[in-house]
Structures are given as C-alpha cells and as structure tokens.
Amino acid sequence: MVEYSSHDWRKYTDDAIVKNDNGTMKVNESVVVFTDPKDLRTYEVDVSRLIRVFVNNRDGHKRSVK
C-alpha cells in the first residue's frame, strides 16, 4: 500500500474499484470528467473525493439520503 498523509482520503479507498460492463478500474487511479449544467464549466474530480463527499453527506443527513 502507498503511504498517504493523514488528511488524504485515498487511504480509505485504496481497495475500492469502479465497475462497468468491461471490467474494473482502481478508484485511486480514476477521475470523473463532467460539465456542470449550472455554469457549463468542465470539471475533473478524483473518484475518491466523490466517495468522501458521499460519506460525509450520508453521515450528516441520515434522514434525507437513502
């Protein structure tokens, strides 16, 4: 395992994978590229960061996230 700093969320996603019909990819080696429909800017976000946001939102809003 790679040594991550204490604030680096990738340490929690080291064994996570992204699945699709063609196989799997390592989360820590993957990014999502998308266009924000509100400002029409293109963003590139690490998948591990998206997982962190999901976990934080789920824990902070237990009643609203299913």
Backbone atoms as SQL, in Angstrom:
CREATE TABLE atoms (id INTEGER PRIMARY KEY, chain TEXT, resi INTEGER, resn TEXT, atom TEXT, x REAL, y REAL, z REAL);
INSERT INTO atoms VALUES
  (1, 'A', 1, 'MET', 'N', 0.844, -1.187, 0.000),
  (2, 'A', 1, 'MET', 'CA', 0.000, 0.000, 0.000),
  (3, 'A', 1, 'MET', 'C', 0.883, 1.241, 0.000),
  (4, 'A', 2, 'VAL', 'N', 0.423, 2.250, -0.692),
  (5, 'A', 2, 'VAL', 'CA', 1.123, 3.524, -0.768),
  (6, 'A', 2, 'VAL', 'C', 0.923, 4.270, 0.538),
  (7, 'A', 3, 'GLU', 'N', 1.940, 4.998, 0.983),
  (8, 'A', 3, 'GLU', 'CA', 1.804, 5.811, 2.192),
  (9, 'A', 3, 'GLU', 'C', 1.056, 7.098, 1.858),
  (10, 'A', 4, 'TYR', 'N', -0.066, 7.328, 2.539),
  (11, 'A', 4, 'TYR', 'CA', -0.856, 8.528, 2.351),
  (12, 'A', 4, 'TYR', 'C', -0.749, 9.394, 3.596),
  (13, 'A', 5, 'SER', 'N', -0.878, 10.714, 3.407),
  (14, 'A', 5, 'SER', 'CA', -0.860, 11.601, 4.561),
  (15, 'A', 5, 'SER', 'C', -2.160, 11.439, 5.346),
  (16, 'A', 6, 'SER', 'N', -2.178, 11.961, 6.549),
  (17, 'A', 6, 'SER', 'CA', -3.331, 11.771, 7.438),
  (18, 'A', 6, 'SER', 'C', -4.611, 12.399, 6.901),
  (19, 'A', 7, 'HIS', 'N', -4.511, 13.435, 6.059),
  (20, 'A', 7, 'HIS', 'CA', -5.709, 14.093, 5.541),
  (21, 'A', 7, 'HIS', 'C', -6.107, 13.610, 4.149),
  (22, 'A', 8, 'ASP', 'N', -5.386, 12.646, 3.603),
  (23, 'A', 8, 'ASP', 'CA', -5.638, 12.171, 2.250),
  (24, 'A', 8, 'ASP', 'C', -6.695, 11.070, 2.268),
  (25, 'A', 9, 'TRP', 'N', -7.854, 11.334, 1.678),
  (26, 'A', 9, 'TRP', 'CA', -8.956, 10.382, 1.696),
  (27, 'A', 9, 'TRP', 'C', -8.628, 9.108, 0.933),
  (28, 'A', 10, 'ARG', 'N', -7.667, 9.145, -0.004),
  (29, 'A', 10, 'ARG', 'CA', -7.339, 7.957, -0.800),
  (30, 'A', 10, 'ARG', 'C', -6.910, 6.774, 0.060),
  (31, 'A', 11, 'LYS', 'N', -6.457, 7.034, 1.284),
  (32, 'A', 11, 'LYS', 'CA', -6.078, 5.918, 2.158),
  (33, 'A', 11, 'LYS', 'C', -7.282, 5.040, 2.496),
  (34, 'A', 12, 'TYR', 'N', -8.483, 5.595, 2.437),
  (35, 'A', 12, 'TYR', 'CA', -9.695, 4.829, 2.727),
  (36, 'A', 12, 'TYR', 'C', -10.247, 4.127, 1.490),
  (37, 'A', 13, 'THR', 'N', -9.786, 4.522, 0.306),
  (38, 'A', 13, 'THR', 'CA', -10.330, 3.957, -0.927),
  (39, 'A', 13, 'THR', 'C', -9.301, 3.130, -1.687),
  (40, 'A', 14, 'ASP', 'N', -8.223, 2.735, -1.018),
  (41, 'A', 14, 'ASP', 'CA', -7.149, 2.012, -1.696),
  (42, 'A', 14, 'ASP', 'C', -7.626, 0.696, -2.298),
  (43, 'A', 15, 'ASP', 'N', -8.595, 0.036, -1.685),
  (44, 'A', 15, 'ASP', 'CA', -9.075, -1.248, -2.212),
  (45, 'A', 15, 'ASP', 'C', -10.385, -1.109, -2.989),
  (46, 'A', 16, 'ALA', 'N', -10.875, 0.113, -3.176),
  (47, 'A', 16, 'ALA', 'CA', -12.130, 0.335, -3.898),
  (48, 'A', 16, 'ALA', 'C', -11.898, 0.240, -5.405),
  (49, 'A', 17, 'ILE', 'N', -12.935, -0.194, -6.128),
  (50, 'A', 17, 'ILE', 'CA', -12.856, -0.317, -7.578),
  (51, 'A', 17, 'ILE', 'C', -14.063, 0.351, -8.222),
  (52, 'A', 18, 'VAL', 'N', -13.919, 0.700, -9.491),
  (53, 'A', 18, 'VAL', 'CA', -15.014, 1.196, -10.308),
  (54, 'A', 18, 'VAL', 'C', -15.382, 0.063, -11.251),
  (55, 'A', 19, 'LYS', 'N', -16.669, -0.315, -11.279),
  (56, 'A', 19, 'LYS', 'CA', -17.117, -1.414, -12.125),
  (57, 'A', 19, 'LYS', 'C', -17.916, -0.893, -13.312),
  (58, 'A', 20, 'ASN', 'N', -17.747, -1.578, -14.423),
  (59, 'A', 20, 'ASN', 'CA', -18.603, -1.354, -15.575),
  (60, 'A', 20, 'ASN', 'C', -18.700, -2.673, -16.336),
  (61, 'A', 21, 'ASP', 'N', -19.348, -2.681, -17.475),
  (62, 'A', 21, 'ASP', 'CA', -19.537, -3.910, -18.241),
  (63, 'A', 21, 'ASP', 'C', -18.231, -4.481, -18.782),
  (64, 'A', 22, 'ASN', 'N', -17.199, -3.657, -18.876),
  (65, 'A', 22, 'ASN', 'CA', -15.917, -4.102, -19.434),
  (66, 'A', 22, 'ASN', 'C', -14.918, -4.546, -18.379),
  (67, 'A', 23, 'GLY', 'N', -15.267, -4.490, -17.110),
  (68, 'A', 23, 'GLY', 'CA', -14.336, -4.907, -16.065),
  (69, 'A', 23, 'GLY', 'C', -14.290, -3.923, -14.920),
  (70, 'A', 24, 'THR', 'N', -13.106, -3.788, -14.329),
  (71, 'A', 24, 'THR', 'CA', -12.943, -2.918, -13.173),
  (72, 'A', 24, 'THR', 'C', -11.725, -2.020, -13.337),
  (73, 'A', 25, 'MET', 'N', -11.715, -0.925, -12.558),
  (74, 'A', 25, 'MET', 'CA', -10.592, 0.001, -12.504),
  (75, 'A', 25, 'MET', 'C', -10.378, 0.392, -11.056),
  (76, 'A', 26, 'LYS', 'N', -9.162, 0.731, -10.672),
  (77, 'A', 26, 'LYS', 'CA', -8.863, 1.198, -9.327),
  (78, 'A', 26, 'LYS', 'C', -9.414, 2.613, -9.141),
  (79, 'A', 27, 'VAL', 'N', -10.096, 2.839, -8.028),
  (80, 'A', 27, 'VAL', 'CA', -10.675, 4.151, -7.735),
  (81, 'A', 27, 'VAL', 'C', -9.588, 5.220, -7.653),
  (82, 'A', 28, 'ASN', 'N', -8.487, 4.922, -7.004),
  (83, 'A', 28, 'ASN', 'CA', -7.449, 5.931, -6.809),
  (84, 'A', 28, 'ASN', 'C', -6.719, 6.301, -8.094),
  (85, 'A', 29, 'GLU', 'N', -6.990, 5.572, -9.158),
  (86, 'A', 29, 'GLU', 'CA', -6.393, 5.884, -10.456),
  (87, 'A', 29, 'GLU', 'C', -7.440, 6.439, -11.419),
  (88, 'A', 30, 'SER', 'N', -8.628, 6.781, -10.906),
  (89, 'A', 30, 'SER', 'CA', -9.744, 7.175, -11.762),
  (90, 'A', 30, 'SER', 'C', -10.237, 8.578, -11.433),
  (91, 'A', 31, 'VAL', 'N', -10.679, 9.270, -12.465),
  (92, 'A', 31, 'VAL', 'CA', -11.284, 10.587, -12.308),
  (93, 'A', 31, 'VAL', 'C', -12.584, 10.616, -13.092),
  (94, 'A', 32, 'VAL', 'N', -13.460, 11.526, -12.705),
  (95, 'A', 32, 'VAL', 'CA', -14.695, 11.777, -13.428),
  (96, 'A', 32, 'VAL', 'C', -14.555, 13.150, -14.072),
  (97, 'A', 33, 'VAL', 'N', -14.830, 13.219, -15.366),
  (98, 'A', 33, 'VAL', 'CA', -14.816, 14.488, -16.091),
  (99, 'A', 33, 'VAL', 'C', -16.259, 14.778, -16.488),
  (100, 'A', 34, 'PHE', 'N', -16.753, 15.971, -16.119),
  (101, 'A', 34, 'PHE', 'CA', -18.140, 16.298, -16.406),
  (102, 'A', 34, 'PHE', 'C', -18.302, 17.795, -16.604),
  (103, 'A', 35, 'THR', 'N', -19.404, 18.165, -17.219),
  (104, 'A', 35, 'THR', 'CA', -19.759, 19.573, -17.396),
  (105, 'A', 35, 'THR', 'C', -20.877, 19.903, -16.430),
  (106, 'A', 36, 'ASP', 'N', -20.664, 20.922, -15.607),
  (107, 'A', 36, 'ASP', 'CA', -21.668, 21.373, -14.655),
  (108, 'A', 36, 'ASP', 'C', -22.783, 22.071, -15.430),
  (109, 'A', 37, 'PRO', 'N', -24.018, 21.591, -15.310),
  (110, 'A', 37, 'PRO', 'CA', -25.103, 22.201, -16.086),
  (111, 'A', 37, 'PRO', 'C', -25.447, 23.629, -15.655),
  (112, 'A', 38, 'LYS', 'N', -25.020, 24.027, -14.456),
  (113, 'A', 38, 'LYS', 'CA', -25.334, 25.388, -13.984),
  (114, 'A', 38, 'LYS', 'C', -24.386, 26.426, -14.565),
  (115, 'A', 39, 'ASP', 'N', -23.069, 26.132, -14.559),
  (116, 'A', 39, 'ASP', 'CA', -22.119, 27.133, -15.058),
  (117, 'A', 39, 'ASP', 'C', -21.442, 26.721, -16.363),
  (118, 'A', 40, 'LEU', 'N', -21.767, 25.509, -16.873),
  (119, 'A', 40, 'LEU', 'CA', -21.257, 24.987, -18.138),
  (120, 'A', 40, 'LEU', 'C', -19.734, 24.856, -18.166),
  (121, 'A', 41, 'ARG', 'N', -19.122, 24.813, -17.008),
  (122, 'A', 41, 'ARG', 'CA', -17.671, 24.589, -16.921),
  (123, 'A', 41, 'ARG', 'C', -17.403, 23.097, -16.824),
  (124, 'A', 42, 'THR', 'N', -16.264, 22.668, -17.353),
  (125, 'A', 42, 'THR', 'CA', -15.860, 21.272, -17.275),
  (126, 'A', 42, 'THR', 'C', -14.999, 21.070, -16.036),
  (127, 'A', 43, 'TYR', 'N', -15.304, 20.019, -15.288),
  (128, 'A', 43, 'TYR', 'CA', -14.571, 19.699, -14.066),
  (129, 'A', 43, 'TYR', 'C', -13.991, 18.299, -14.162),
  (130, 'A', 44, 'GLU', 'N', -12.891, 18.074, -13.465),
  (131, 'A', 44, 'GLU', 'CA', -12.274, 16.759, -13.340),
  (132, 'A', 44, 'GLU', 'C', -12.109, 16.497, -11.849),
  (133, 'A', 45, 'VAL', 'N', -12.744, 15.434, -11.349),
  (134, 'A', 45, 'VAL', 'CA', -12.764, 15.154, -9.922),
  (135, 'A', 45, 'VAL', 'C', -12.295, 13.723, -9.673),
  (136, 'A', 46, 'ASP', 'N', -11.407, 13.539, -8.693),
  (137, 'A', 46, 'ASP', 'CA', -10.995, 12.194, -8.300),
  (138, 'A', 46, 'ASP', 'C', -12.191, 11.425, -7.767),
  (139, 'A', 47, 'VAL', 'N', -12.321, 10.159, -8.140),
  (140, 'A', 47, 'VAL', 'CA', -13.427, 9.341, -7.659),
  (141, 'A', 47, 'VAL', 'C', -13.356, 9.202, -6.144),
  (142, 'A', 48, 'SER', 'N', -12.152, 9.129, -5.573),
  (143, 'A', 48, 'SER', 'CA', -12.026, 9.024, -4.120),
  (144, 'A', 48, 'SER', 'C', -12.638, 10.241, -3.423),
  (145, 'A', 49, 'ARG', 'N', -12.543, 11.413, -4.042),
  (146, 'A', 49, 'ARG', 'CA', -13.161, 12.617, -3.462),
  (147, 'A', 49, 'ARG', 'C', -14.684, 12.514, -3.505),
  (148, 'A', 50, 'LEU', 'N', -15.226, 11.958, -4.574),
  (149, 'A', 50, 'LEU', 'CA', -16.674, 11.775, -4.657),
  (150, 'A', 50, 'LEU', 'C', -17.165, 10.827, -3.572),
  (151, 'A', 51, 'ILE', 'N', -16.377, 9.798, -3.276),
  (152, 'A', 51, 'ILE', 'CA', -16.734, 8.874, -2.200),
  (153, 'A', 51, 'ILE', 'C', -16.723, 9.602, -0.863),
  (154, 'A', 52, 'ARG', 'N', -15.713, 10.443, -0.641),
  (155, 'A', 52, 'ARG', 'CA', -15.640, 11.210, 0.604),
  (156, 'A', 52, 'ARG', 'C', -16.859, 12.108, 0.761),
  (157, 'A', 53, 'VAL', 'N', -17.254, 12.798, -0.297),
  (158, 'A', 53, 'VAL', 'CA', -18.423, 13.679, -0.246),
  (159, 'A', 53, 'VAL', 'C', -19.680, 12.873, 0.054),
  (160, 'A', 54, 'PHE', 'N', -19.831, 11.710, -0.580),
  (161, 'A', 54, 'PHE', 'CA', -20.987, 10.858, -0.335),
  (162, 'A', 54, 'PHE', 'C', -21.050, 10.433, 1.130),
  (163, 'A', 55, 'VAL', 'N', -19.925, 9.978, 1.670),
  (164, 'A', 55, 'VAL', 'CA', -19.896, 9.518, 3.065),
  (165, 'A', 55, 'VAL', 'C', -20.205, 10.665, 4.016),
  (166, 'A', 56, 'ASN', 'N', -19.602, 11.828, 3.788),
  (167, 'A', 56, 'ASN', 'CA', -19.863, 12.983, 4.646),
  (168, 'A', 56, 'ASN', 'C', -21.318, 13.409, 4.581),
  (169, 'A', 57, 'ASN', 'N', -21.900, 13.429, 3.388),
  (170, 'A', 57, 'ASN', 'CA', -23.304, 13.817, 3.242),
  (171, 'A', 57, 'ASN', 'C', -24.225, 12.791, 3.886),
  (172, 'A', 58, 'ARG', 'N', -23.931, 11.518, 3.698),
  (173, 'A', 58, 'ARG', 'CA', -24.772, 10.472, 4.275),
  (174, 'A', 58, 'ARG', 'C', -24.760, 10.558, 5.788),
  (175, 'A', 59, 'ASP', 'N', -23.579, 10.753, 6.368),
  (176, 'A', 59, 'ASP', 'CA', -23.475, 10.820, 7.823),
  (177, 'A', 59, 'ASP', 'C', -24.102, 12.094, 8.380),
  (178, 'A', 60, 'GLY', 'N', -24.036, 13.178, 7.625),
  (179, 'A', 60, 'GLY', 'CA', -24.584, 14.441, 8.091),
  (180, 'A', 60, 'GLY', 'C', -26.078, 14.591, 7.872),
  (181, 'A', 61, 'HIS', 'N', -26.636, 13.796, 6.951),
  (182, 'A', 61, 'HIS', 'CA', -28.048, 13.931, 6.603),
  (183, 'A', 61, 'HIS', 'C', -28.700, 12.547, 6.548),
  (184, 'A', 62, 'LYS', 'N', -28.616, 11.818, 7.634),
  (185, 'A', 62, 'LYS', 'CA', -29.086, 10.440, 7.656),
  (186, 'A', 62, 'LYS', 'C', -30.544, 10.296, 7.222),
  (187, 'A', 63, 'ARG', 'N', -31.375, 11.257, 7.487),
  (188, 'A', 63, 'ARG', 'CA', -32.794, 11.127, 7.150),
  (189, 'A', 63, 'ARG', 'C', -33.058, 11.372, 5.670),
  (190, 'A', 64, 'SER', 'N', -32.213, 12.169, 4.991),
  (191, 'A', 64, 'SER', 'CA', -32.512, 12.538, 3.611),
  (192, 'A', 64, 'SER', 'C', -31.811, 11.673, 2.575),
  (193, 'A', 65, 'VAL', 'N', -30.796, 10.912, 2.954),
  (194, 'A', 65, 'VAL', 'CA', -30.055, 10.094, 1.993),
  (195, 'A', 65, 'VAL', 'C', -30.487, 8.646, 2.150),
  (196, 'A', 66, 'LYS', 'N', -30.854, 8.041, 1.023),
  (197, 'A', 66, 'LYS', 'CA', -31.314, 6.642, 1.077),
  (198, 'A', 66, 'LYS', 'C', -30.301, 5.732, 0.463);
